[in-house]
Amino acid sequence: MTPVRWGMLATAGIGRVVATALKTSPHADLVAVGGRDAVRARRYADDIGAPASFGSYDELLAHDGIDAVYVPLPVSMHTDWTVRALEAGKHVLCEKPFAVTAADAARCFDAAEAAGKLCVEGLMYRHHPETLLVRKLVAGGAIGRLAHVRAALTVDVLPGDIRRTTALGGGASLDLGCYCVSAIRLLAGHPLRVHASRVLDRAEGGEGADLRLAATLELPDDVLAQFDVALDFPRRDELEVIGTEGKITVRDPWLCRTGYVELERDGETRRLPVDPDGAFGLTFADDPDNTDAYRIEFEAASHAIAHDTTPLFGRADAVDQAEVVDAIRRAAALGGPVAPAPSVAATGQ
């Protein structure tokens, strides 16, 4: 397959990780960077090894030598620039969280359908063999009937960081909660009702975004799930999947660097390798920035683009994801339970 030519819409920090990841991919080439300043964009492109740079996002979108665009802009800019990229005739991989609301997510996919292009939400860990193994174990009954999922993701960032800036779509529920919600949905389906509590970030003055949030989700078949996220805690990456006959523990669920998952059953704990045959060429502990997961994600998107196939996660998943995260945020604001809109994936709407 001819490599898909990718342009990056921004000079974001995560772009350096993506650039490193794509250097080892035979199917995806990073060929250009677009920024808001030509000098800065050229310097950034030189740093990451991109051949071309542009002093505006529109210039990059107008370039004929780009097949697809990666959008790692602030959350508040995701929808508008995803739509503009699609209207410019580019496929899009947009960083998580894809959109703030289900309506915004649907708007992006409407634009994709009108343009005849693909649109993908960038939750990279979902494509990693670690996550695939966990899903396989649960579906195969390795822990009996699924009963409970518990997840956590916390980081410590200073006031003024983009992730704590309300105007740019910051907040723990959006920036971090999207990981936990997506894992719960992957394993247990679409929640019927959600409950949440939050602590607001007062650093900006007034009512800021959520600094910390904890949620409980009621899911089909009497499954419960809980997660917590925070922007001022020590780093925590946690995922436990509990069934009636056992438990799966994932020590590094979002960065996927340990190389194993733990399966507890019948009083025995086993470490199961996530890539026993080496088929994915993973580097594990030698990959502190998680470039493996980004490489796998971009290769999946590039394969779908090159072969005109449906991505593993498409419109219904992105709309449902945005709806659930939004419902959790509403529950936290209201101080009471909220029922998310029915699953688009289930209703086919």
Buried (B, 14 or more C-beta within 10 A) or exposed (E): EEBBBBBBBBBBEBBBBBBBBBBEBEBBBBBBBBBEEBEBBBBBBEEBEBEBBBBBBEBBBEBEEBBBBBBBBBBBBBBEBBBBBBBBBBBBBBBBBBBBBBEBBBBBBBBBEEBEBBBBBBBBBBBBBBBBBBBEBBEEEBBBEBBBBBBBBBBEBEBEBBBBBBEBBBBBBBBBBBBBBBBBBBBBBBBBBBBBBBBBBEBBEEEBBBBBBBBBBBBEEEBBBBBBBBBBBEEEBBBBBBBEBBBBBBBBBBBBBBBBBBBBBEEEEEEBBBBEEEEBEBBBEEBEBBBBBBBBBBBBBBBBBBEEEEBEBBBBBBBBBBBBBBBBBBBBBEEEBBEBBEBBBEEEE
